[in-house]
């Protein structure tokens, strides 16, 4: 379960960064992204998918969370 840094770029896109793999990709979709919660399956621009149990209330970005690879 890698620790992932999530932050917004200048354009407002959510960036997903895994330091141990030197992987930085744009998040293209999040299964649950509403005021009630954030999380589930997160898909990146390169097609890879990661999972986190939904968090309520949604986290403030930037933040570091632990994800599982799907």
Secondary structure, 3 states (H helix, E strand, C coil): CCEEEEEECCCCCEEEEEHHHCEEEEEEEEEEEECCEEEEEEEECCCCEEEEEEECCCCCCCEEEECEEC
